[in-house]
Amino acid sequence: MRRSTVLLLLLLVFSPASARAINVTEHILQNGLKVLILEDHKAPTATFQVWYRVGSRNENAGKTGLSHLLEHMMFKGTREHGPKTFSQTIQRAGGTDNAFTTHEYTGYFELIASDRITLPIRLEADRMQNLVLTPHGVLSERDVVMEERRMRYEDDPQNLVHEEVVAAAFKNHPYRWPVIGWMSDLRTLNPDDLINHYRSYYAPNNAVIIVVGDVNPEVILREIGETFGRISKGPAIPEGSAAEDGQYGEKRVTVKKEAELPYVLAAYKTPSLRHGDTFALEVLGNILSGGRSSRLHHSLVYEKQLALSAWASYQNMYRDDNLFYLGATAARGKDIADVEKALSDEIEKIKKEPPSDYEVKKAKNQIEASFVLEQDSIYMQARLIGSFEMIGGWRLIDTYLEGVRKVTPQDVRRVAEKYLVAERRTTGILVPLEEKKQ
């Protein structure tokens, strides 16, 4: 009775009538800079974000990690503003700032009172063209990134398994190397490569500005035109395409590392956001891993008590085909082979018999609720616009929920049968070693 009531409430709150087209103002300057503005007057705050169409996919073998390292260097000062000045200036004005790098893009953002929005506009325009990059400064920050990599990967067994699985899954696509870069590439990094990376990709015609909050679009466009509009258009940047050769059987990797418990990670090649099957795959992921009542948690953790955790994750925010993950950490004393088989059995169940109407409806409601509720934050509204813009255009946002709503139980069964097969799978196993005594 209680589950039915919750489901009914979700249906009422997130009915098709409640969805509305996103009201974004779009403008393109003569130098190619695209500006996207969304007014939200609930509070006197605004977020200013600059997204560059460059990530680890734009790097080459032997020179990985440039995009992430350049993100670090963007906080090291320009000819006008010295080291650490950027963040200090924003913080003194009562704001916050940060950045992120992915395979597809690099973004910088500030969250500040809307009456001070001109401050980040001037600062971001300055560092788009005037960043100070010296060999000594680059190598010094390179050492910081190397330490970050040690902490996040070399010292984290499960992250190390993930890295090895992705590297094995992709044979010739740049998705195969980590955003942070390989340690060997960082160690031999040439500062000139980073300088060329900055000059090639940090230009108005390769950037998108996103402003969300309590702003006047006309005023914002005028301010951006007076600052960013003066920056010369950069060299033409080719669209760039990367293709992955076919996979003809399962790939397996084993990682032996100091750890307490065994771990398994399976990754299947699946299409990305712009493919029609993306919606059914997202529903499938939620059915498998959408909370404690989901299939994987109920079966492996609660019922069979084989695992401490079990989950699924569909990675669709990419320009090219990416991966659908299944993972589990074995419970103490349990054989990881039994855990792996239990994960596979749950997939086979869906292939043989589609999920119930209730499961699919519940999954779609959870996806829609998450999608709508996270937009209460102006920062997340901007992140949503930016993510879709980088992958296929911000207008795809208006088609997203419509696509999810159309998914049927047969669609879920069909995509499981089509994509979650051994020929498209790469499996990684963590074999724990005893910790070495210091």
N, C-alpha and C positions, 0 to 999 in steps of 0.2 A: 504493500500500500504506500509506504513512504517513498520507494523508488519511483513509482508511477506519479506521485505528486510532484516530486522534483523535476521529472521529465516534462510534465505538463507545464510547470512554471517556466522552464527553459524555452519551451515551444512558444509560450505567450510572449516572453520578453524578447526573444530573438526570432520573431516571425519575419517573413519576407517583407512585410509592410514597414518594418523598423529599419531596414537597410536603405541607405540613401547614397547617391553618387557623391564622391569626394569633391569638394568645391575648391580646386587648386587654381591659382592664377599663374599662368606660364608666360615667360618673356625670354627672348634670346637677344643678347647684345650683339653688336656688329662684330666683336672679336670672337664670337662663338660661344660665349658663356651663357649657359641656361640657368634661369632663375625660377624657382617654384615657391609660391607663397600661399600659405593656408592661414586664414584668420581664425583665431580662437580667443574670444574675449572673456573667458570665465575668470581669469586672474591676470593681474598686470605683469605678466612675465612673457618671455619669448625665448626661443632657441634659434641660434644662427649656426648653420652647418655648411661646410664645404666638402663635397665628395669628389674625389678624383677617380677617373676610370683607369686605375692601375692597381694591380695586386700581384700576388706571387705567380699568377698565370702569365704575366708579362715578362717574367725573368727567363734566364737560360740556364741550362745545365752547367754546373760549375760556378754559377754566380747567383745562387739562391739567397733569399733573405734581404735583398736590397730594398724592397718596398717597406718592409717592417722596420728596418734600420733607418730609413729616411723618415718614417713617422717619428721615431725618437729624435732625429736631428732637427725636426721642425720646431722643437721647443728649445733649441740651443741658441737662438738669437739671429737677428738680422743686422744690417749695417746701421740701422736706426735704433733698434731695440736690442739690448745686450742679452746674454744668457739668463734664462729664468724670468726675464721681464714680462713675457707674454702672460704666463699664468699668474704672476704676482699682480699685474695690472687688472686682470679679470677678477681676481679674488678681492682686491681692494674695492672694487666696484660692487661687491656682494654677489658675484657670479661664480660659476664653476666651469671648468673646461676639461676636455680629454680628447682621445682619438682612438681609432681602431683600424686594423688592417685585416683583409681577408684575401682569399684567392682572387676575387673579382675586383675589389675596390679598396680605397683608403679614404677614411672620413675624419673630419675634425669638427668638434662642436663646442659651443658655449651655451650655457643657460643663464640668463641674466634678466634683470628688471627691464621691461619693454622700453622705458624711457631712456635706457642706456645702450640700446641696441647698436648705435653707431660706433661704439667702442670696438666690439669684435669685428665689425665690418672693416674698419681701418686696419686693425691688426692682421686680419687674415689676408687682406689685399697686399700688405707689406711682405708677409712671408711667402706669398705665392711667387714673388719674383726676386726678393732680396735676401734669401737665406745665405748665411755665412757657412761655407763648407771648407774647412781646412783639413789637410791630411791628418794632422795630429788630433783634431776634434773628432773626425770620423773614426779613427782607430780607437780612441778612448771610449767612445760610445759603443763601438763594436764589442769591446770587452764586457760592457754592461749587458749587452744582448746575449753574449755567450754564457754569462752567468745565469741569465734568465732562462736560457735553453736548458742548462744543467738542472735547474730546479724544476722546470715544468715537464721535462722528458726523461733525461738520464736518471733522475731521482724519483720518478713516478712510474712504476711498472705498468699500470694500465694505460697511461698515455703513451708509453713506449710501444706497447702492443698495437695501439691505434695507429701510430705513425708507421710501424712496419707493415700493417695490413694495407693501409692506403698505398704505400710505396709498391707493394706487390700487386695490388688490384689494378693499378694503371701502368701500362707498359710504356707508353710514349706520350702521355698527356701531362702537361705541367701540374695537374692536380696531384701528381704522385709525390711532389716534394712539399714539405711543411711550409706554412707561411713564415715562420720564424727563421727558416733556412736550415741547411745541413751544417753541422759543426765544422766539417772540413772546409766548406765554402766560406764560412765566417772567418775561420782562422787564416785563410789565404786571401782575404778580401782586398781588392785594390780600390783605394779612395776615389780614383778617377772614375771608376764604374758607377759609384754612387752619385757623383757630380753629374755625369751624363744622364743618369736615370732621372734626376731632378729636372734637368734642363729639357729632357724629352717629354716628360709626362705632366709636369706641373705648369700648366698653361690654361688660360681661360677656355679655349676650345676643347679641352679634355676634362672640364670640371662642371659640376652642377651645384648651385647654391640653393639650399632649402631653408626657408624661414617659416616657423609656425609659432603662433601666439597672438598676443594683444598688440597687433601692428596695423598700420595703414599701408596697403600695398603700394600706393603711389609714392608715399614718402620713402619707403624701403627701396623701391626701384630707382628713385632719384639718387639716394645715397650710394647704392651699388654702382650706378652709372658713373658717378663722380670719382669713385675709387677704383673698382675693378675695370671699369670701362676704359681707363687710361692704359691698361696693360696690353701690350701687343699680342696679337694672335700668335700662337706657337706653330711649329712645323706640323704639317699634316700627319696625323697618327693613323696608321692602317688599322682597320677593324680587327684584324687578327683572328685566325681561326685555328683550332687545335682539334685533331681527330684522334680517336682511340681505336686501335686495331681490335678485331674480335677476340673473344676469349673462348677457348675450346675445351675447358675443363676446370675443375676446382683447383685453386691454388691454396697452399697451406704454409704457414710460417709458425715457428716456435721461438718464443722469447724466454730465455732462462735468466732470471733476475731475482735479487733478494726481495722476497715478498712473503706475506703471511698465508694467502690463499690462492688457489688456481683461478684462472679467469679465461673465458672464451669470448671471442668477438668474431661474428660472421658478417661480411659485407657483400651485398648483392648489387650489381650494376643496374641502375634504374634511370629513367628519363627525368629531366628537370622541369622547372616551372611551366615552360611554354608548351609542354606536351599534354595532350588530352587526358592521359592516364594519371597525371599528377594528383588529381582530386581523389580518385579511388585509392591510390597508394597512401595518401595522407590519412584517409579514413581507416585503412588497414593498420597503419602504425598506431592509431589511437585505440583501436579495438585490442591490439596486442599489448599496449603499454599506457593506456589512459587512466592511471590511478590504480588503487589497490584492488579494485574489482575487475581489472583487465585480465585478459587470458594468461599472459606470462606470469604475472605476480601471483594470481590465484593458483595456477597449476604448479609452478616450480618452487615458489616460496611458501605458500600457505598449505597446499594440499600434499605435495610430494616431499617438501622440505629438503629439496636438493640444493637450493641456492639461497644466499643471503639477499640477493637482488637479481632481477631479470627485467630487461627493458628492450624496447625497439625505438628506432629513430629514423625518420625518412628525411634525407637532405635534398630539398628541391630548389633552394634559392641559389642556383648556379646557372650559368649560360649553357653549359654542356651537361651530358649525362653524368650523374654522380652516384651516390650509394645509399642503400637502405640497410641499416644496421640492426643486428640482434646481438645482445650481450648479456652475460650473466657471471656473477661471482659465486663460486661454489661454496656451499656451507662447509664448515669444518668437518673433515673426515669423509667428505663425499668425493667420488671420482669425477673428474672434469669430463670424461667421456660420457658419463650418464647425463650430465648437465647439457652437454652439446646435443645429445640425442633427444632430450626432452624439448629443447628449443626447436629442433627440426620437426618433432612430432606435432607441435602446435601449428606449424606452417602446413603440414600435410593435412591436418584436420580441416583447415579452411579451404584447401584445394579440393577436398572430397565433398565437403558440404558447406555451402555459403553461410556466413553468420546470420543470425536472426534479424528480423526487422527491428526489434528492440535494440540490439547491439549497434546496428548501423545508425539508427536514429539518435541514440545516446552519443555515439562518437561524433556525429555531425553537429549536434548541439554543443558538445564540449569544444570543438574546433571553432565554431561560430562565437561562442561565449568568450573564449580566449581572444579571438581576433577583435571583437568589439570592445571588450573591457580594457584591453591594454591601450586603447586609443584615448583613454582618459588623461594620459600623460602627453603633454605637447612634445616632449622629447621622443616618445615612442611613435607619435604620429609622424614626426619627421623621419625617424628611422624606417618606418613602414614605406613612406613615399620614396625615400632614397634607395631602399633595397629593391623595390619593384622597378624603379627607374633604371638602376644599373643592370638589371637582369633582362628586362624586356619592355620597359616603359611604365611610368606611374599609373597610366590609365588601366592597366591590368588589375589594379586593386578593385575596380568596380565589377569585374567578372569573377573574382575569386570565390566569394560566398555563393554566387549563383552556381558555379561549378561544383562546389562541395555539396550543395543541396540536392543536386541531381543524381548523386551516387546511389546505386542500389546494391543489395546484397550480392547479386550476380556479378556486378562490376568488381566488388572486392574479391570475390573468388577468382574471377578472370585474371586480375593483375597479379594475384598471388601465384597462380598457375603459370603465368607468362614470365614473370621476372624473378621470383624467389626459387630458382632452380640451381642445381649443383654447378652447371656449366657457367653460371654468372657469379659464382660465389668465391670469395677469398676468406679463409678462416685463419685466425690467429689464436694460439694457445699460450698462456702464461704458465710456465713451470717454475714454481717458487724454489729458490735456493735459500739455504740458511744464511742469515746475516753474518757477515764477516766481523770478527771481533776486532775492535779498534786496537 
